[in-house]
Amino acid sequence: MTAAGSLVIKVKALKTAETNDPVKEVSITVTVTPEGGVGILATCNVTVSPTDPASVAVNPKDLELAPGQTGQLSASVSPSTADQAVTWRTANSAIATVGDTGLVTGVAAGETTVTATSAAGGQEASCAVTVQGIALNSKNVTVKENGNTTLGYTIYGPSIKNNTVEWSSSEPSIARVDNGYVYGLTQGTVTITAKVNGTSYTATCEVKVERNTADVITASVAAGAPLNFSSIQSRLQTQASNVLGRSLSYLSGLSVSTSQGTLYYRYQSDSDTGAGIGTGERYYVSPSLGQMAISDIYFVPKSDFSGRAVINYTGYADGTTFFQGTIEVTVAELEEITYTTTGQKAVQFNVDDFNRMCRSSTGRDVNYVVFTQPDSSKGTLYYGYVSPQNYGSKVDEAKEYRRNGSPSLADVYFVPSGSYAGEVLVTYTAYDVNGDSFRGRVKVRVSQTTSTGDLNYSISQGGKLTMDNDDFNDLSKKITGYALDYVRFTLPDSGAGTLYYNYTSSGSYDNRVTASQSYYRSSSPYLRRVTFVAASGYTGTVSLDFDAWDIKGNQFSGKVEISVGATKRGDIRYSTYAGGKVTFNDSDFNTLCRDLTGSALGYVRFTLPASGEGTLYYNYSNGNYDSRVTASTNYYRLSSPYLERVTFVPKSGFTGTVSIDFVGYSVNDERFEGTVEIGVDTRNEQIAYTVRHGGAVTFDDNDFDALSEDLTGERLRYVRFALPASSNGTLYYGYDNGDYESRVTSTQNYYRAGNPYLDKVTFVPNTNFSGSVSVNFTGWSTGGEKFEGAVKITVEAPAGPTLITYTTAYAPVTFRALDFTSACADRGLGTLRSVQFTSPSSSAGRLYYQYTDLSDTGTEVRSGGTYYPDSSPNLSEVTFLPKAGYQGAVTISYTGTDSQGNTYQGQVQINVQPNANSRYFYDMSNSSWAVSAVDLLYENGVVTGTGAGTFGPGNLINRGDFVLMLCRAFDLQVTGGVGFPDVPADSYYAQAVTTARILGIADGYPDGGFHPADPLTRQDAMVFLKRAMQAAGWSLGTGNTNVLYGFQDGSQVTPYAQDAMATMVSYGVISGTSGGMLSPLTRMTRAEMAVVLARVLTM
């Protein structure tokens, strides 16, 4: 009770009942009775109302943003009296972020949710946020070559989700993409990009294309023994399964180095090797008729090969799914019999040696041996050799030389050739007494009768001698049989002279030669740069002992004897290559004259070389010349006939050193003598380039500089060119894609390090030229030494047309003119004008012009007919119709003519690979052999199914249905006529049976009926078929009934059917059943009917 007399009562709602019913208002009455106040009371009504919980709402409920774009969200809390504070969060910050104020920022393509949570009661509300863009289902994928994968994608954003997507590949030659379908082509890595059209949104995926490479298959064989692929076929199949995940169908692209061996098909022996393996041929795991088998492939090692042979192959699961692999075959070492001899001393073969080898190999005695003659330049096998005056007869490679009997193995001899030294290998095949064989070889080491040799030279008093590579190399070959590697000299007495390295005419040099230094034929320090300089006032003979080593490490010794005389004599040396030329340099003769006489040169007179070595010409150029040099003519330094116009041309095929003696006179009429020594080497002192057809090649001054170093020991200064024939091409200076500064002239010097520059000279082939052209040149070294050479330029022939390929299971293939124009364009020459085909083998199919269907094939394309890409007769109206039953690759050759008048050879390859299942009928799985025929006839309206997607291949064909199909196949139609009484007029085959009766195809039974529902025998089918073909205009003639007796039951053919059966057997329309039976009375199934009709219609 308050002081004012009022009563204060506090009412508190404690708990509501646990119920799902809505919360309601509750009213109570509070009654107050004062203490001691009997009968006195007061009441108050109290109503308790439920309080609504706070709620939150977000606006807007959906938000679409671009990456980087912002959008503001707002949140409201009810009731307004509740706490209005909220917190914001995003479900995926990688897609969109949200700030404390509800500001949303798009980050990347995708969908997420932004949620606001109220402080009053923790109530929540959300907004669905979409950030525009595109995402791929994968960022990194790996595919195999010729494998594929599909990239899925999602476009985010209601406003763009229906836009189309554009796909691209960063390198289409590695992998291409089409509407998300990625196809791996060759090894490498590419980026596939998907772009939403109408926007800038893209997504990428990195695609790695791996090679379909199998593990190496290893095998081993004895020396010379063949490897049959049947022994590794299961491992080849395993590789296909491992790499492709599919079964191996066939191999192709088989190759092996000919130095290692040869691949044969159906090899039997060395005398019956079968056929060679073609790299483009196919060899099947399970070959069908006319196909070649993997199990019939043989690798036969070369007779003298041992070690590891590598066979490359490509394995196919089908025409487009393949892998590549190698087979490594370890070929055991051949058993060797070794002999040694010297000079031309004959070696008699020992029978016991061959018998020992045979016992080691087969365990039995040798019976006879068959030899292969060695390289005739190294020696020859003789039988019955007696002496150098009586060699007997040459060993016959087809004869058997016997241990006991004649011709006797003991009378076989090897006789080295006169000039050869080194190893000779003689291969043989030996047979033991049981007929088993093995291969082996005889190694004969031939050495010359001496292991030393001398080189003799003469120089004038105070003269010099530079060592000649060729002389030392020839001496090495003569003594050891191998080319020279390097030489070490014993130093001469200083009173006689000194050996220098890189000595020049001015008297300078790099260093003195030392006894411990090796001087090499083909590397630095070079033997050809070693020079002996006679001591002043010395005359006599200087002996320079040397030790030399050949390229095989064999050592020999020798002596360089130099006669230093009081007579004024000196040598001039040049080098050229076989087939080259040397034009004399008057400066060389003038220098020699000054060295020997102290005066300038006046003229020279030559002693002519032997005709077998070459010829001296005056004013020689590209095979033309003014005259031959004569021994009585003086050739002058400063007047005509000029010395500098004398050229030596080696005889074709000659190599070695030519010595041309000469007598010279100074301007003071002082006489001196000398020799021009010209080394004609087998080395190709040519600079070689290859250029594609329509291209150009710019000369590299480094090549010319290297040649100058090789021939003169000095760097190049400049070059002067002889111009090529214009029909071959043109030399330009400063050439750039058709523009040039000038044409090269034959009088202009082109410098390595000055203007005009050698490296700005370009050869441009004539547009109609392909082959090799030699551009001769003369070069001068920095020391003034002259040399000659040639630039050999090989201009590649125009590229051939690309192979045009088509694939079919059975259906006709109509050519596309665009394919032929593209193939022609790939050659890089003119555009296609016309094509002439070579007819394919009729066993594979035929070419037709304006083919419509099987009943209207148009006209057959014959060899020589011309077809055009853009006029009539048009290439796009040429069709290839495969022969029923054929499978494999058909190659059709053609001759194309382009707009430049060039003709070229091309090929069309059609891969005929029958389907295992029908495209139209689901019940053909057990009759796959007939699938192609059924589908072909169905597409041409000849056959129909039996209903509900079935063909009924095993059902027997009745007479009525067969006649109906004949009329459809050959488009046989007549009007009117009377049919058979047992053929209902409303039956589906009634008109066909009537047509067949009128045309004489079908006749009735003795009861006058046709019996249309009766099954048809094989022989009756052939009778009907032949009559139908004749009614359609086919000229078949009378069958040779003798062919029937090639079958066990041929005599069971009823006489009335013999002609028809014999005709169809001859044409390959019908063949025997199992066991060599013709089965003429067996009833024919619908599948057999389809195959027969398809064979006829594609003949």
Secondary structure as UniProt FT lines:
FT   TURN            3..4
FT   STRAND          26..32
FT   TURN            35..36
FT   TURN            38..39
FT   STRAND          42..48
FT   STRAND          55..59
FT   STRAND          62..65
FT   TURN            67..68
FT   STRAND          70..72
FT   STRAND          74..78
FT   TURN            80..81
FT   STRAND          86..90
FT   TURN            93..95
FT   STRAND          96..98
FT   TURN            100..101
FT   STRAND          103..106
FT   STRAND          110..118
FT   TURN            119..122
FT   STRAND          124..131
FT   STRAND          133..136
FT   STRAND          140..144
FT   TURN            145..146
FT   STRAND          148..150
FT   STRAND          153..156
FT   TURN            158..162
FT   STRAND          165..169
FT   TURN            172..174
FT   STRAND          175..178
FT   TURN            179..180
FT   STRAND          181..184
FT   STRAND          188..196
FT   TURN            197..198
FT   STRAND          202..210
FT   STRAND          217..221
FT   TURN            223..224
FT   STRAND          227..228
FT   HELIX           229..231
FT   HELIX           233..244
FT   STRAND          250..256
FT   TURN            258..260
FT   STRAND          261..265
FT   TURN            270..271
FT   STRAND          275..276
FT   TURN            279..280
FT   STRAND          283..284
FT   TURN            289..290
FT   STRAND          292..293
FT   HELIX           294..296
FT   STRAND          297..301
FT   TURN            303..304
FT   STRAND          307..316
FT   STRAND          322..331
FT   STRAND          335..342
FT   TURN            343..344
FT   STRAND          347..348
FT   HELIX           351..362
FT   STRAND          366..371
FT   TURN            376..378
FT   STRAND          379..383
FT   TURN            388..389
FT   STRAND          393..394
FT   TURN            397..398
FT   STRAND          401..402
FT   HELIX           409..411
FT   STRAND          412..416
FT   TURN            418..419
FT   STRAND          422..432
FT   TURN            433..434
FT   STRAND          437..447
FT   STRAND          452..460
FT   TURN            461..462
FT   STRAND          464..466
FT   HELIX           469..480
FT   STRAND          484..489
FT   TURN            494..496
FT   STRAND          497..501
FT   TURN            505..506
FT   STRAND          511..512
FT   TURN            515..516
FT   STRAND          519..520
FT   HELIX           527..529
FT   STRAND          530..534
FT   TURN            536..537
FT   STRAND          540..550
FT   TURN            551..552
FT   STRAND          555..565
FT   STRAND          569..577
FT   TURN            578..579
FT   STRAND          582..583
FT   HELIX           586..597
FT   STRAND          601..606
FT   TURN            611..613
FT   STRAND          614..618
FT   TURN            622..623
FT   STRAND          627..628
FT   TURN            631..632
FT   STRAND          635..636
FT   HELIX           643..645
FT   STRAND          646..650
FT   TURN            652..653
FT   STRAND          656..666
FT   TURN            667..668
FT   STRAND          671..681
FT   STRAND          686..691
FT   TURN            693..694
FT   STRAND          697..698
FT   HELIX           701..712
FT   STRAND          716..721
FT   TURN            726..728
FT   STRAND          729..733
FT   TURN            737..738
FT   STRAND          742..743
FT   TURN            746..747
FT   STRAND          750..751
FT   HELIX           758..760
FT   STRAND          761..765
FT   TURN            767..768
FT   STRAND          771..781
FT   TURN            782..783
FT   STRAND          786..795
FT   STRAND          804..808
FT   STRAND          813..814
FT   HELIX           817..825
FT   TURN            826..828
FT   STRAND          832..837
FT   TURN            842..844
FT   STRAND          845..849
FT   TURN            854..855
FT   STRAND          859..860
FT   TURN            863..864
FT   STRAND          866..868
FT   HELIX           875..877
FT   STRAND          878..882
FT   TURN            884..885
FT   STRAND          888..898
FT   TURN            899..900
FT   STRAND          903..912
FT   TURN            922..923
FT   HELIX           925..930
FT   HELIX           931..939
FT   TURN            940..941
FT   TURN            948..949
FT   TURN            953..954
FT   HELIX           959..969
FT   TURN            970..971
FT   TURN            981..982
FT   TURN            985..986
FT   TURN            988..989
FT   HELIX           990..998
FT   TURN            999..1000
FT   TURN            1006..1007
FT   TURN            1012..1013
FT   HELIX           1018..1031
FT   TURN            1032..1033
FT   HELIX           1041..1046
FT   TURN            1048..1049
FT   HELIX           1050..1052
FT   HELIX           1055..1066
FT   TURN            1067..1068
FT   TURN            1074..1076
FT   TURN            1080..1081
FT   HELIX           1086..1097
//
